[in-house]
Amino acid sequence: MLVLLLVWLAVLITLPLRSPLWMVVVSGLPVLALASWQTARRRGRPWAAFVRETADVHGLAAVLLYTLGELIANSHGITTDGVTYFAQLRSLVFDRDLDVAAEFTVLGQPPRPNHVVPIGPTVLWAPLYIAVAAIDGLGRAVGLWRAPAEANTLGLTLPYVRAALLSSFAIGAAGLAALLWHLRARFDRGVAWTAVTLTLGATPLFWYLVYEPSMTHAASFGFAALFAVASAAWLGDMPGRGQAPSDLRQVPVPTPTVRRCLVLGALLGAAFAARSQEALFAVLPALLVLGAARPWPERLAAAGRLAGWAFLGALPWLLLQALHSYVLFARYDYNLFGASGYFNPWQSRWLDTLFSSWHGLFSWTPVVYLAALGTLGYLRREWHWATSAIVVLLLTAWVNGATQDWAAGWSFGGRRFASVLVLLAPGLALAIEWCLRRPLVALAPAIVAALWWNHLLMVQYTTGMLPKDEPVSFGRLVRQQSEVVTDTPYVYPFAFPANVWFAWRHGLPLDKYDELSAVTPQAPFETRFDRTAEKYLLDGWDAPTGDDWGTAWWIGSTPAMMVVPLALTPGRVAITIRARTRLDEPVVQAALALDVNGTQLGEFAAGVPAPATSTITVPAELAARVFRHGFNRVAIRSLGVSRVDPADSRPPGPLARRRNAAWPVAFYDLRIAATP
């Protein structure tokens, strides 16, 4: 079995770039079949019966095999932060240093101001990477293949890249297998398999296990999962299905053995080295021990014993990380803590990390929203685990929100929460179990979807979006269905309650949370009225336009409202506007007033025929009363029009005859800034 596994690993490492998915699946099926057959034989069970009894395990193996095929076929390779980990590993193995300038040049990466990263992935990748290097060196020594034409590419070719990616995949897959083992002891096996499969495939974890495994998230998830499952197995109860929750709370927690404490420490140390925030997972064993049904002196003694030996188990990882950080911080100027550093623990946008449209965990991944709700219900079944999940989730949100790049840059979804999925998985399984026990609840989404689909079709039909007497493209029909359902004022359900809280605090419509929650007050504030300004516009605006003077938005009614995020210092404020009146015959000029937070600050005239720039200066005393830090409502009111040429006696055009409508004015630029 070991020989077959090593042969398969060699095949995966040496397969050509972008190999077909079927090639990986076909090559892996004999390995899985032989492993299953040998396991059944050791247990003295017929193979067919064993497969039926462990259908969930075999199902997860099939899912992971498919996932591995996707990794080989479609992986993005070494990307973003993974480039630094990989370059440092190559530099340590071949150059015996951490100077990665040459590696970055070969990999075609732009220079970076620093290379301060955790050490975890580097150590995790090292065994397989060094094995590939040893085999590569032996093969070159005996003449089986030649060295690369350029010596500095040695260690950066595809087999080395695959060694790193497969190492991350292996630890992530081990974490999923451990999670399934944990859940199948507590839920029906079909429920357990469904929960684990959704944890993999319906969350950002799949992306970072398949498309960007060179990032830390696959590895940190795997280590965190192994740590959490081992903590529950060794320090907590292992209930069977059907055991009453009241009985579970009375099960005494055994005193942790030295070996188990060391293993738990090593696993948590590995998770910490991959991503430092995984240290929060220590909450779980602490609750398991301190929440046991034993006298407090025994609990405290067990907790002290666990902490001491676990620290010793984590010590090698901590020393490696300390040495790695010492070298990097001595080489690069990097401010880590404080208001001007990368991490400021006293201020956090934690709510946005969960609900924002900018990579929010719940808003991007509704299945995790469901898992979090299920975790609240899981408190009655295993309160140690559920409480740990809630605490770690909230602390992780706070930590993520306290970083400079709280939205995690170009990440796919809430990637920094990948490890927390381990603790939320039982809550997801509980939600699935609850639905399956209530057939009507399970069918309700399909029933509602069918009714809603027909309703949207009727809306399209009655509003003229669908032709009544000719064929229509089904592609157009489906696209328009989504347009109807998301028409203003559409409120995204998985942003609740953050969107309601945001709207109440700032007096804005609920749907503005999606685009404005991530906006930081600015000083000065300036915008061009193009598509990027649309997020600031409220009522009264008509349509965007473009002409020789730039991009603009027309006002369609009065007042035209917009919201402006401001962080002004005390003093006078200057408001600069560039706008023009729409041409008509006879030529007229529009007069307008500008209000901020319900107070009129001045009047101005729009240019004709070219845009005119107007400036309204607000005295310091008035500015202090009117403007506020944060979102300010700006209203542009139409005061009517006057003829540019009073002698022109022609009758007014159709625009002037419109009732209850503002004269169209195009706005090009707006700037609000403090002025001397």
C-alpha positions as CSV (number, residue, x, y, z in Angstrom):
1,M,0.0,0.0,0.0
2,L,2.8,2.4,0.9
3,V,4.6,1.7,-2.4
4,L,1.4,2.4,-4.4
5,L,0.9,5.6,-2.4
6,L,4.4,6.8,-3.1
7,V,4.1,6.0,-6.8
8,W,0.9,7.9,-7.0
9,L,2.5,10.9,-5.2
10,A,5.3,10.8,-7.7
11,V,2.8,10.8,-10.6
12,L,1.0,13.8,-9.1
13,I,4.2,15.8,-8.6
14,T,5.5,15.1,-12.1
15,L,2.2,15.4,-14.1
16,P,2.4,18.2,-16.7
17,L,1.0,21.6,-15.9
18,R,-2.8,21.7,-16.3
19,S,-3.2,18.0,-16.6
20,P,-6.8,16.7,-17.2
21,L,-8.9,16.2,-14.1
22,W,-9.8,12.6,-15.2
23,M,-6.1,11.7,-15.2
24,V,-5.8,12.4,-11.5
25,V,-9.1,10.7,-10.6
26,V,-8.3,7.6,-12.6
27,S,-4.8,7.3,-11.1
28,G,-6.2,7.8,-7.5
29,L,-9.1,5.3,-7.7
30,P,-6.8,2.2,-7.3
31,V,-5.2,3.8,-4.3
32,L,-8.5,4.5,-2.6
33,A,-9.9,1.1,-3.5
34,L,-6.8,-0.7,-2.1
35,A,-6.9,1.3,1.1
36,S,-10.6,0.6,1.6
37,W,-10.1,-3.2,0.9
38,Q,-7.2,-3.5,3.3
39,T,-9.1,-1.6,6.0
40,A,-12.1,-3.9,5.6
41,R,-9.8,-7.0,5.7
42,R,-8.2,-5.8,9.0
43,R,-11.6,-5.4,10.5
44,G,-12.7,-8.8,9.4
45,R,-15.6,-7.4,7.3
46,P,-16.7,-8.2,3.7
47,W,-15.6,-5.3,1.5
48,A,-19.1,-4.6,0.1
49,A,-20.6,-4.5,3.6
50,F,-17.7,-2.3,4.8
51,V,-18.3,0.2,2.0
52,R,-22.0,0.4,2.8
53,E,-21.3,0.9,6.5
54,T,-18.8,3.7,5.8
55,A,-20.5,5.3,2.8
56,D,-19.9,8.8,4.2
57,V,-16.2,8.2,4.6
58,H,-16.0,6.8,1.0
59,G,-18.1,9.7,-0.2
60,L,-15.7,12.2,1.4
61,A,-12.7,10.4,-0.2
62,A,-14.4,10.7,-3.6
63,V,-15.0,14.4,-3.0
64,L,-11.4,14.9,-2.0
65,L,-10.1,13.0,-5.0
66,Y,-12.2,15.2,-7.3
67,T,-10.9,18.3,-5.4
68,L,-7.3,17.1,-5.9
69,G,-8.0,16.7,-9.6
70,E,-9.2,20.3,-9.7
71,L,-6.0,21.3,-7.9
72,I,-3.8,19.6,-10.5
73,A,-5.9,20.8,-13.4
74,N,-6.7,24.3,-12.5
75,S,-4.5,25.6,-9.7
76,H,-3.2,29.1,-10.0
77,G,0.2,27.9,-8.7
78,I,2.2,29.9,-6.2
79,T,0.3,33.1,-5.7
80,T,0.2,36.4,-3.7
81,D,1.6,35.8,-0.2
82,G,2.5,32.2,-1.1
83,V,5.3,33.5,-3.3
84,T,7.1,34.8,-0.2
85,Y,6.7,31.4,1.6
86,F,7.9,29.5,-1.4
87,A,10.8,31.8,-2.1
88,Q,11.9,31.6,1.5
89,L,11.8,27.8,1.5
90,R,13.8,27.7,-1.7
91,S,16.3,30.2,-0.4
92,L,16.8,28.2,2.9
93,V,17.2,24.9,1.1
94,F,19.5,26.0,-1.7
95,D,21.1,29.3,-0.6
96,R,21.0,28.8,3.2
97,D,19.5,32.3,3.8
98,L,16.3,34.3,3.6
99,D,17.3,36.7,0.9
100,V,14.5,36.1,-1.7
101,A,15.4,38.9,-4.2
102,A,16.7,36.3,-6.8
103,E,13.7,34.0,-6.3
104,F,11.3,36.9,-6.9
105,T,13.1,37.9,-10.1
106,V,12.9,34.3,-11.4
107,L,9.2,34.1,-10.5
108,G,8.5,37.4,-12.2
109,Q,7.2,39.0,-9.0
110,P,7.4,42.8,-8.4
111,P,9.6,43.9,-5.5
112,R,7.9,44.3,-2.1
113,P,8.7,46.6,0.7
114,N,9.1,43.7,3.1
115,H,8.7,39.9,3.3
116,V,7.3,39.6,6.9
117,V,5.2,36.5,6.9
118,P,4.5,33.5,9.2
119,I,6.9,30.5,9.0
120,G,4.1,27.9,9.1
121,P,3.7,27.0,5.4
122,T,7.5,27.0,4.9
123,V,8.0,24.3,7.6
124,L,4.9,22.3,6.4
125,W,6.2,22.2,2.8
126,A,9.8,21.4,3.8
127,P,9.6,17.6,4.1
128,L,8.1,16.9,0.6
129,Y,10.1,19.8,-0.9
130,I,13.4,18.4,0.4
131,A,12.5,14.9,-0.8
132,V,11.9,16.3,-4.3
133,A,15.2,18.2,-4.1
134,A,17.0,15.0,-3.0
135,I,15.5,12.9,-5.8
136,D,16.2,15.7,-8.3
137,G,19.8,16.0,-7.2
138,L,20.3,12.2,-7.4
139,G,18.7,12.1,-10.8
140,R,21.0,14.8,-12.1
141,A,24.0,13.2,-10.5
142,V,23.5,9.9,-12.3
143,G,22.6,11.5,-15.5
144,L,18.9,10.7,-15.7
145,W,18.1,14.3,-16.5
146,R,20.0,17.6,-16.9
147,A,20.1,20.5,-14.5
148,P,18.1,23.6,-15.6
149,A,19.9,25.9,-18.0
150,E,19.8,28.7,-15.5
151,A,21.0,27.6,-12.1
152,N,18.8,30.1,-10.2
153,T,15.7,28.3,-11.4
154,L,16.7,25.2,-9.5
155,G,14.0,24.6,-6.8
156,L,11.4,26.7,-8.5
157,T,10.2,24.3,-11.2
158,L,6.9,22.5,-11.4
159,P,7.8,19.4,-9.2
160,Y,8.9,21.7,-6.4
161,V,5.7,23.8,-6.8
162,R,3.6,20.7,-6.7
163,A,5.4,19.5,-3.5
164,A,4.3,22.7,-1.8
165,L,0.7,22.7,-3.0
166,L,0.2,19.0,-2.3
167,S,1.5,19.4,1.2
168,S,-1.1,22.1,2.0
169,F,-3.8,20.0,0.3
170,A,-2.8,17.0,2.4
171,I,-3.1,18.7,5.8
172,G,-6.4,20.4,4.7
173,A,-7.8,17.0,3.6
174,A,-6.7,15.5,6.9
175,G,-8.6,18.2,8.7
176,L,-11.7,17.5,6.8
177,A,-11.4,13.7,7.5
178,A,-11.0,14.5,11.2
179,L,-14.0,16.7,11.1
180,L,-16.1,14.0,9.5
181,W,-14.9,11.5,12.2
182,H,-16.0,14.0,14.8
183,L,-19.5,14.7,13.3
184,R,-20.4,11.1,12.5
185,A,-20.2,10.2,16.2
186,R,-22.8,12.9,16.9
187,F,-25.1,12.9,13.9
188,D,-26.5,10.7,11.3
189,R,-23.7,9.8,8.8
190,G,-25.5,11.4,5.9
191,V,-25.9,14.6,7.8
192,A,-22.2,14.5,8.8
193,W,-21.1,14.0,5.2
194,T,-23.4,16.8,4.0
195,A,-22.1,19.2,6.6
196,V,-18.4,18.4,5.8
197,T,-19.0,18.6,2.1
198,L,-20.7,22.0,2.4
199,T,-17.9,23.2,4.7
200,L,-15.5,22.3,1.9
201,G,-17.4,23.2,-1.3
202,A,-19.8,26.0,-0.2
203,T,-17.3,28.2,1.6
204,P,-14.0,30.0,0.7
205,L,-12.1,26.9,1.9
206,F,-12.5,25.2,-1.5
207,W,-10.8,28.2,-3.2
208,Y,-7.9,28.1,-0.9
209,L,-7.6,24.3,-1.0
210,V,-7.7,24.1,-4.8
211,Y,-6.9,27.4,-6.5
212,E,-4.6,29.1,-4.0
213,P,-3.3,26.4,-1.7
214,S,0.0,28.3,-1.4
215,M,-1.8,30.7,0.9
216,T,-1.9,29.7,4.6
217,H,-5.6,28.9,4.9
218,A,-5.6,25.3,3.8
219,A,-2.8,24.5,6.2
220,S,-4.2,26.5,9.1
221,F,-7.6,24.9,8.6
222,G,-6.1,21.4,8.7
223,F,-4.1,22.0,11.8
224,A,-7.0,23.7,13.6
225,A,-9.4,20.9,12.7
226,L,-7.0,18.2,14.0
227,F,-6.5,20.3,17.2
228,A,-10.2,20.8,17.8
229,V,-11.2,17.2,17.1
230,A,-8.4,15.9,19.3
231,S,-9.3,18.3,22.1
232,A,-13.0,17.1,22.0
233,A,-11.9,13.4,21.9
234,W,-9.3,13.5,24.6
235,L,-10.7,16.2,27.0
236,G,-14.4,16.0,26.4
237,D,-17.2,13.5,26.0
238,M,-17.7,11.4,23.0
239,P,-21.5,10.9,23.0
240,G,-23.3,8.4,20.8
241,R,-26.3,9.3,18.8
242,G,-29.5,9.5,20.9
243,Q,-27.7,10.4,24.1
244,A,-29.6,13.2,25.9
245,P,-27.9,16.6,26.1
246,S,-28.6,16.6,29.9
247,D,-26.6,13.4,30.2
248,L,-23.7,14.8,28.2
249,R,-23.2,17.8,30.6
250,Q,-22.7,15.4,33.5
251,V,-19.9,13.4,31.8
252,P,-16.7,14.1,33.7
253,V,-13.7,15.2,31.7
254,P,-10.7,12.9,32.1
255,T,-7.3,14.2,33.3
256,P,-5.3,14.9,30.1
257,T,-2.2,12.6,29.8
258,V,1.2,14.1,29.1
259,R,1.4,12.6,25.6
260,R,-2.0,14.0,24.6
261,C,-1.1,17.4,26.0
262,L,2.1,17.4,24.0
263,V,0.3,16.5,20.8
264,L,-2.4,19.2,21.4
265,G,0.3,21.7,22.0
266,A,2.2,20.7,18.8
267,L,-1.0,20.9,16.7
268,L,-1.9,24.3,18.1
269,G,1.6,25.5,17.6
270,A,1.5,24.4,14.0
271,A,-1.8,26.2,13.5
272,F,-0.3,29.3,15.2
273,A,2.8,29.2,13.0
274,A,0.6,29.0,9.9
275,R,-1.7,31.9,11.1
276,S,-1.1,33.5,14.4
277,Q,-4.8,34.1,15.1
278,E,-5.4,30.4,15.4
279,A,-4.0,30.7,19.0
280,L,-7.7,31.6,19.8
281,F,-8.5,27.9,19.4
282,A,-7.1,27.4,22.9
283,V,-10.5,28.5,24.2
284,L,-11.9,25.0,23.3
285,P,-9.6,22.9,25.6
286,A,-9.8,25.5,28.3
287,L,-13.6,25.3,28.3
288,L,-13.6,21.5,28.2
289,V,-11.3,21.3,31.2
290,L,-12.6,24.2,33.3
291,G,-16.3,23.4,32.4
292,A,-16.0,19.7,33.6
293,A,-18.3,18.3,36.2
294,R,-15.6,18.2,38.8
295,P,-14.5,20.2,41.9
296,W,-12.8,23.4,41.1
297,P,-9.4,22.5,42.5
298,E,-9.3,19.5,40.2
299,R,-10.4,21.6,37.2
300,L,-7.7,24.2,37.9
301,A,-5.0,21.5,38.4
302,A,-6.0,19.8,35.1
303,A,-6.0,23.1,33.3
304,G,-2.5,23.9,34.7
305,R,-1.2,20.5,33.7
306,L,-2.7,20.9,30.2
307,A,-1.3,24.4,29.7
308,G,2.2,23.5,30.9
309,W,2.7,20.3,28.8
310,A,0.9,21.8,25.8
311,F,3.2,24.8,25.9
312,L,6.1,22.4,25.8
313,G,4.6,20.7,22.8
314,A,4.2,24.0,21.0
315,L,7.6,25.2,22.0
316,P,9.5,24.0,18.8
317,W,7.0,25.9,16.6
318,L,7.2,29.0,18.8
319,L,11.0,29.0,18.7
320,L,11.1,28.5,14.9
321,Q,8.6,31.4,14.6
322,A,10.5,33.6,17.0
323,L,13.8,33.0,15.1
324,H,12.1,33.5,11.7
325,S,10.5,36.8,12.9
326,Y,13.8,38.0,14.5
327,V,15.6,37.6,11.2
328,L,12.8,39.3,9.2
329,F,12.2,42.2,11.6
330,A,16.0,42.8,11.7
331,R,16.1,43.0,7.9
332,Y,12.9,45.0,7.2
333,D,11.4,48.1,8.6
334,Y,7.9,47.0,9.5
335,N,5.5,48.5,12.0
336,L,3.3,45.7,13.3
337,F,1.3,47.2,16.3
338,G,-0.4,50.5,17.1
339,A,-2.5,53.1,15.4
340,S,0.0,53.5,12.6
341,G,0.9,49.8,12.4
342,Y,-0.7,46.9,10.6
343,F,-2.7,45.8,13.7
344,N,-4.4,48.1,16.1
345,P,-6.3,45.9,18.7
346,W,-8.2,48.9,20.1
347,Q,-10.2,49.7,16.9
348,S,-11.9,47.1,14.8
349,R,-14.4,46.9,11.9
350,W,-15.4,43.4,13.1
351,L,-19.0,43.7,12.0
352,D,-18.0,44.5,8.5
353,T,-15.7,41.4,8.3
354,L,-18.9,39.4,8.9
355,F,-21.6,41.2,6.9
356,S,-19.9,43.6,4.4
357,S,-20.3,43.1,0.7
358,W,-16.5,43.5,0.7
359,H,-15.6,39.8,1.5
360,G,-17.9,39.5,4.5
361,L,-18.0,36.0,5.9
362,F,-21.8,35.7,6.2
363,S,-22.8,37.9,3.3
364,W,-20.5,36.0,0.8
365,T,-21.2,32.6,2.3
366,P,-24.8,32.1,3.4
367,V,-24.1,28.5,4.5
368,V,-21.8,29.9,7.2
369,Y,-24.6,32.2,8.3
370,L,-26.8,29.1,8.7
371,A,-24.0,27.3,10.6
372,A,-23.7,30.2,13.0
373,L,-27.4,30.1,13.7
374,G,-27.2,26.4,14.2
375,T,-24.3,26.9,16.6
376,L,-26.6,28.8,18.9
377,G,-28.9,25.8,19.0
378,Y,-25.9,23.5,19.5
379,L,-25.4,25.2,22.9
380,R,-28.0,22.8,24.3
381,R,-26.2,19.7,23.0
382,E,-22.5,20.5,23.5
383,W,-22.1,23.9,25.2
384,H,-18.3,23.6,25.5
385,W,-17.9,23.3,21.7
386,A,-20.7,25.8,20.8
387,T,-19.4,28.4,23.2
388,S,-15.9,28.0,21.9
389,A,-17.2,28.4,18.4
390,I,-19.0,31.7,19.2
391,V,-16.1,33.1,21.2
392,V,-13.5,32.2,18.6
393,L,-15.8,33.5,15.8
394,L,-16.2,36.9,17.5
395,L,-12.6,37.2,18.5
396,T,-11.5,36.3,15.0
397,A,-13.8,38.9,13.6
398,W,-12.3,41.5,16.0
399,V,-8.7,40.5,15.1
400,N,-9.4,40.6,11.4
401,G,-11.3,43.9,11.7
402,A,-8.3,45.5,13.6
403,T,-5.9,45.1,10.7
404,Q,-5.2,47.7,8.1
405,D,-6.6,45.6,5.3
406,W,-9.6,44.3,7.2
407,A,-11.3,43.2,4.0
408,A,-8.2,41.1,3.1
409,G,-7.4,42.7,-0.2
410,W,-8.3,40.5,-3.3
411,S,-9.4,37.6,-1.2
412,F,-12.2,35.2,-2.2
413,G,-14.8,35.7,0.5
414,G,-13.9,35.7,4.2
415,R,-10.7,33.7,3.8
416,R,-9.3,34.7,7.2
417,F,-12.2,32.8,8.8
418,A,-11.4,29.5,7.1
419,S,-10.3,27.8,10.3
420,V,-13.4,28.9,12.2
421,L,-15.4,26.7,9.9
422,V,-14.2,23.7,11.9
423,L,-16.0,25.0,15.0
424,L,-19.1,26.0,13.1
425,A,-19.5,22.7,11.3
426,P,-21.6,21.0,14.1
427,G,-23.9,23.9,14.0
428,L,-24.4,23.4,10.3
429,A,-25.0,19.7,10.9
430,L,-27.6,20.5,13.5
431,A,-29.4,22.9,11.1
432,I,-29.4,20.2,8.4
433,E,-30.7,17.6,10.9
434,W,-33.4,20.0,12.1
435,C,-34.6,20.5,8.5
436,L,-34.6,16.8,7.6
437,R,-36.8,16.0,10.6
438,R,-39.3,18.5,9.3
439,P,-40.1,17.6,5.7
440,L,-42.2,20.8,5.1
441,V,-39.3,23.0,6.2
442,A,-36.9,21.1,3.9
443,L,-39.3,21.5,1.0
444,A,-40.2,25.2,1.8
445,P,-37.3,26.7,-0.2
446,A,-38.3,24.8,-3.3
447,I,-42.0,25.8,-2.9
448,V,-41.2,29.4,-2.3
449,A,-38.8,29.5,-5.3
450,A,-41.4,28.1,-7.6
451,L,-44.1,30.6,-6.5
452,W,-41.6,33.5,-6.6
453,W,-40.4,32.5,-10.1
454,N,-43.9,32.7,-11.4
455,H,-44.5,36.0,-9.6
456,L,-41.4,37.5,-11.2
457,L,-42.5,36.3,-14.7
458,M,-45.8,38.1,-14.2
459,V,-44.0,41.3,-13.2
460,Q,-41.9,41.1,-16.4
461,Y,-45.1,40.5,-18.4
462,T,-47.1,43.3,-17.0
463,T,-44.3,45.9,-17.2
464,G,-43.4,45.1,-20.8
465,M,-40.0,43.5,-20.1
466,L,-41.2,40.4,-22.0
467,P,-42.7,40.7,-25.5
468,K,-46.3,39.4,-25.6
469,D,-46.4,38.3,-29.2
470,E,-43.0,37.1,-30.2
471,P,-40.3,34.6,-29.0
472,V,-37.9,35.6,-26.4
473,S,-34.4,34.3,-25.4
474,F,-34.5,32.2,-22.3
475,G,-31.1,33.8,-21.3
476,R,-32.7,37.2,-21.4
477,L,-35.7,36.0,-19.5
478,V,-33.6,34.5,-16.7
479,R,-31.3,37.6,-16.5
480,Q,-34.4,39.8,-16.2
481,Q,-35.8,37.7,-13.4
482,S,-32.7,38.6,-11.3
483,E,-33.0,42.2,-12.4
484,V,-36.6,42.3,-11.1
485,V,-35.9,40.6,-7.8
486,T,-32.9,42.9,-7.1
487,D,-34.5,46.1,-8.2
488,T,-34.4,49.1,-5.7
489,P,-34.9,48.9,-2.8
490,Y,-33.5,45.4,-2.7
491,V,-32.2,44.4,0.8
492,Y,-29.7,41.5,0.9
493,P,-31.0,39.1,3.7
494,F,-27.6,37.7,4.7
495,A,-26.3,41.2,5.6
496,F,-28.9,41.3,8.5
497,P,-28.6,42.7,11.2
498,A,-25.6,44.7,10.2
499,N,-27.5,46.5,7.4
500,V,-30.3,47.5,9.8
501,W,-27.8,48.8,12.4
502,F,-26.0,50.8,9.8
503,A,-29.2,52.3,8.3
504,W,-30.4,53.3,11.8
505,R,-27.1,54.8,12.9
506,H,-26.7,56.9,9.7
507,G,-30.3,57.5,8.7
508,L,-29.7,55.9,5.3
509,P,-31.7,53.3,3.3
510,L,-31.0,49.7,4.1
511,D,-29.6,48.9,0.7
512,K,-26.9,51.5,1.1
513,Y,-25.1,49.3,3.6
514,D,-23.9,47.1,0.7
515,E,-21.7,49.9,-0.8
516,L,-21.2,52.4,2.0
517,S,-20.4,50.3,5.0
518,A,-16.8,50.0,4.0
519,V,-16.4,53.7,3.1
520,T,-14.1,55.7,5.5
521,P,-14.9,59.4,6.2
522,Q,-12.6,61.5,4.0
523,A,-11.0,64.9,4.4
524,P,-11.3,66.4,1.9
525,F,-14.1,64.6,0.0
526,E,-14.1,64.8,-3.7
527,T,-15.7,62.8,-6.4
528,R,-16.4,62.9,-10.1
529,F,-19.9,62.1,-11.0
530,D,-19.2,58.8,-12.9
531,R,-20.4,55.3,-12.1
532,T,-18.2,55.2,-9.0
533,A,-20.2,58.1,-7.6
534,E,-23.5,56.1,-7.9
535,K,-23.1,54.6,-4.4
536,Y,-23.4,58.1,-2.9
537,L,-26.6,59.1,-4.7
538,L,-30.0,58.8,-3.0
539,D,-33.3,60.2,-4.4
540,G,-33.8,62.7,-7.2
541,W,-31.2,61.6,-9.7
542,D,-32.0,60.6,-13.2
543,A,-29.3,59.0,-15.3
544,P,-25.5,59.2,-16.0
545,T,-24.2,61.0,-19.0
546,G,-20.9,61.8,-20.8
547,D,-19.9,64.7,-23.1
548,D,-16.9,66.7,-24.1
549,W,-16.6,68.1,-20.5
550,G,-16.5,64.6,-18.8
551,T,-18.8,62.2,-17.1
552,A,-21.9,63.5,-15.2
553,W,-25.2,62.7,-13.6
554,W,-28.5,64.5,-14.3
555,I,-30.8,65.5,-11.6
556,G,-34.4,64.4,-12.3
557,S,-36.4,65.9,-9.4
558,T,-36.0,68.3,-6.6
559,P,-34.3,67.9,-4.2
560,A,-31.6,65.6,-5.5
561,M,-30.1,63.9,-2.5
562,M,-26.7,62.3,-1.9
563,V,-24.7,61.2,1.1
564,V,-21.1,62.4,1.6
565,P,-18.6,60.7,4.1
566,L,-16.7,63.6,5.8
567,A,-14.0,63.8,8.4
568,L,-13.4,67.6,8.5
569,T,-11.2,69.5,10.9
570,P,-12.7,72.6,12.6
571,G,-12.6,75.7,10.5
572,R,-14.1,77.2,7.4
573,V,-15.3,74.8,4.7
574,A,-15.4,75.3,0.9
575,I,-17.8,73.4,-1.3
576,T,-16.9,73.4,-5.0
577,I,-19.4,72.2,-7.6
578,R,-19.1,72.0,-11.4
579,A,-22.4,71.7,-13.2
580,R,-24.2,72.8,-16.4
581,T,-27.8,73.3,-17.4
582,R,-29.4,71.2,-20.1
583,L,-29.8,73.2,-23.3
584,D,-33.2,74.1,-24.6
585,E,-34.8,76.8,-26.7
586,P,-34.9,79.4,-25.6
587,V,-31.7,79.1,-23.6
588,V,-32.2,79.2,-19.8
589,Q,-30.0,79.0,-16.7
590,A,-30.9,76.9,-13.7
591,A,-30.6,78.3,-10.2
592,L,-30.0,75.9,-7.3
593,A,-29.6,75.8,-3.6
594,L,-27.3,73.5,-1.6
595,D,-28.4,72.1,1.8
596,V,-26.3,69.9,4.1
597,N,-28.1,68.0,6.9
598,G,-31.2,70.1,6.4
599,T,-29.5,73.5,6.5
600,Q,-29.1,75.7,3.4
601,L,-25.5,76.8,3.0
602,G,-25.8,78.8,-0.2
603,E,-27.1,79.2,-3.8
604,F,-25.3,78.8,-7.1
605,A,-26.1,78.8,-10.8
606,A,-25.3,76.0,-13.3
607,G,-23.3,76.9,-16.4
608,V,-24.7,77.1,-19.9
609,P,-23.8,75.9,-22.4
610,A,-20.5,74.8,-20.8
611,P,-20.2,73.7,-17.1
612,A,-19.5,76.4,-14.5
613,T,-17.6,76.0,-11.3
614,S,-19.2,77.4,-8.2
615,T,-17.7,77.7,-4.7
616,I,-19.8,78.1,-1.5
617,T,-17.7,79.1,1.6
618,V,-19.2,78.1,5.0
619,P,-18.0,80.1,8.0
620,A,-16.4,78.0,10.8
621,E,-19.1,78.5,13.3
622,L,-21.8,77.4,10.9
623,A,-19.7,74.5,9.6
624,A,-19.2,73.3,13.2
625,R,-23.0,73.1,13.6
626,V,-23.9,71.6,10.3
627,F,-21.2,69.1,9.3
628,R,-20.7,65.9,11.3
629,H,-18.0,63.3,11.3
630,G,-19.3,60.4,9.1
631,F,-22.2,60.5,6.6
632,N,-23.7,63.8,5.7
633,R,-26.8,64.3,3.6
634,V,-26.3,66.8,0.8
635,A,-29.4,68.1,-1.0
636,I,-29.5,70.1,-4.3
637,R,-32.7,72.0,-4.6
638,S,-34.0,73.5,-7.9
639,L,-34.9,77.2,-7.5
640,G,-36.2,77.5,-11.1
641,V,-34.7,78.9,-14.3
642,S,-34.2,82.3,-15.9
643,R,-33.7,83.1,-19.6
644,V,-30.1,83.9,-20.5
645,D,-31.4,86.4,-23.0
646,P,-34.3,88.3,-21.5
647,A,-35.1,89.7,-24.9
648,D,-35.8,86.3,-26.4
649,S,-39.6,86.2,-26.5
650,R,-40.0,82.7,-27.9
651,P,-42.4,80.4,-26.0
652,P,-40.8,77.9,-23.6
653,G,-39.8,74.5,-24.8
654,P,-41.2,71.2,-23.6
655,L,-38.7,70.9,-20.7
656,A,-40.0,74.1,-19.2
657,R,-43.6,72.9,-19.4
658,R,-43.0,69.8,-17.3
659,R,-44.8,69.9,-14.0
660,N,-43.4,68.9,-10.7
661,A,-39.9,68.3,-12.2
662,A,-36.6,70.0,-11.7
663,W,-34.9,71.5,-14.7
664,P,-32.2,68.9,-15.8
665,V,-28.8,69.9,-14.5
666,A,-25.7,67.8,-15.1
667,F,-23.2,67.5,-12.2
668,Y,-19.6,66.8,-13.0
669,D,-17.6,67.3,-9.8
670,L,-18.1,67.9,-6.1
671,R,-15.4,68.8,-3.6
672,I,-15.8,69.6,0.2
673,A,-12.7,70.6,2.0
674,A,-11.5,72.7,4.9
675,T,-10.1,76.1,3.8
676,P,-7.9,78.7,5.5
